């Protein structure tokens, strides 16, 4: 599950390097419904995939 206890360090694109949530997602996390949290987790999975593809592309 998502580690929300650590301190976030923000990237240039305004996502945390650790949890990959946006500022708004981090601020609202405890107020979100389970379904909303699942949607954020789905978005995070997509962000991870894009990061992986970018790293692979840079390595070519």
TAGIJO-V67869 format. One record per backbone hydrogen bond with DSSP energy under -1.0 kcal/mol. CO is the residue of the C=O (numbers start at 0). NH is the residue of the N-H. E is the energy in kcal/mol with one decimal. If there is no record, write none. Layout:
# TAGIJO-V67869
co=CO nh=NH e=E
co=CO nh=NH e=E
This chain:
# TAGIJO-V67869
co=8 nh=16 e=-3.2
co=10 nh=13 e=-1.8
co=14 nh=10 e=-2.9
co=15 nh=19 e=-1.4
co=20 nh=15 e=-2.1
co=21 nh=25 e=-2.5
co=22 nh=26 e=-2.7
co=23 nh=27 e=-2.1
co=24 nh=28 e=-1.0
co=27 nh=30 e=-2.0
co=28 nh=31 e=-1.0
co=32 nh=36 e=-2.4
co=33 nh=37 e=-2.3
co=34 nh=38 e=-1.9
co=35 nh=39 e=-2.1
co=36 nh=40 e=-2.4
co=37 nh=41 e=-2.1
co=38 nh=42 e=-2.3
co=39 nh=43 e=-2.5
co=40 nh=44 e=-2.0
co=41 nh=45 e=-1.6
co=42 nh=46 e=-2.1
co=43 nh=47 e=-2.7
co=44 nh=48 e=-1.9
co=45 nh=49 e=-2.3
co=46 nh=50 e=-2.4
co=47 nh=51 e=-2.4
co=48 nh=52 e=-2.4
co=49 nh=53 e=-2.4
co=50 nh=54 e=-2.5
co=51 nh=55 e=-2.3
co=52 nh=56 e=-2.5
co=53 nh=57 e=-2.3
co=54 nh=58 e=-1.4
